[in-house]
């Protein structure tokens, strides 16, 4: 390909789901002539234009194209997990013990939108902590999951040091999650809505080259804001709540963040139907989820 580009001026589009083997083998990636682009699940912006925006369906099955347009999205997601996540990993030899890795995938869903406790996951999976670290790196290299770092710049409080964890798509997360009696439907829906917002933030930021760095914020005593977007002269804080009403407790994280970063723009995304301004000096913009996705690029 490199030779054809040099000699004939040809252009190629090369697609792949993993850079793990390329990095390990030190492949020459066309001597800097290749541009890297990431493809994300379908965005809410795209769905809204086609009038396919059904939040309940998105929270259940995610936004992979086949999840949206298949007549049986559950069957598709089950197949995706069985044939891709497990079989490809087996074929590529990424994980020697496939049964342990499969068990790890299910246990990892309990860390969705939360900090990762490596030792606890190792105990649950009956594997070594170093193996858990390797398994998480496999998920990141296959772009199946991502860690979200904590925002500590100009920190005025003691901050947590642990990353948060997200599978890349709501539907994949839901399909992997064990179906046990202890699942709290409202809590799971809240995690799914948070994941959906994260998916949209990443895609819009990348596709439109907005150049924000994405973090979360959490103090050592538990005050938290789900997403912090930062670039030069701009800080945006976003809290996501799966609730139709807003309590004073819902605002605690954003209030604390505002006291430390008064220049920040702050948003509370919730399930209600009214936009309102709350908190100190009415600086917290409470916005219904549909309005938020519609206005995200402008925000």
MOTA-V697824 format. One record per backbone hydrogen bond with DSSP energy under -0.5 kcal/mol. CO is the residue of the C=O (numbers start at 0). NH is the residue of the N-H. If there is no record, write none. Layout:
CO	NH
CO	NH
This chain:
0	4
1	5
2	6
3	7
3	8
3	9
4	8
11	13
12	14
18	22
19	23
20	24
21	25
21	26
26	28
27	29
28	31
28	33
29	32
37	39
42	46
43	47
44	48
45	49
46	49
46	51
47	50
51	53
52	54
53	57
54	58
55	59
56	60
57	61
62	41
63	66
63	67
64	68
65	69
71	75
72	76
73	77
74	78
75	79
76	80
77	81
78	82
78	83
79	83
79	84
80	85
81	86
83	87
83	88
85	89
86	90
87	91
88	92
88	93
88	94
89	92
95	97
96	100
97	101
98	102
99	103
100	104
101	105
102	106
103	107
104	108
105	108
106	109
107	110
108	111
110	113
110	164
113	164
115	117
116	120
117	121
118	122
119	123
120	124
121	125
121	126
127	131
128	132
129	133
130	134
131	135
132	136
133	137
134	138
135	139
136	140
137	141
138	143
138	144
139	142
140	18
143	167
145	165
146	148
147	163
148	215
149	151
151	154
156	158
157	219
162	115
163	147
164	112
164	113
165	145
168	172
169	173
170	174
171	175
172	176
177	179
179	182
182	184
183	187
184	188
185	189
186	190
187	191
188	192
189	193
190	194
191	195
192	196
193	197
194	198
195	199
196	200
197	201
198	202
199	203
200	204
201	205
202	206
203	207
204	209
204	210
205	208
212	229
214	227
215	150
216	224
217	159
218	221
222	218
224	216
226	237
227	214
227	229
228	235
229	212
230	233
233	230
234	264
235	228
236	266
237	226
238	268
240	242
242	270
242	271
244	246
246	250
247	250
248	251
250	254
251	255
252	256
253	257
254	258
255	259
256	260
260	263
264	236
265	284
266	238
266	268
267	269
267	286
268	240
269	288
275	285
277	283
278	281
279	282
282	265
282	284
283	277
283	285
284	267
285	275
286	269
287	291
288	292
289	293
290	294
291	295
294	298
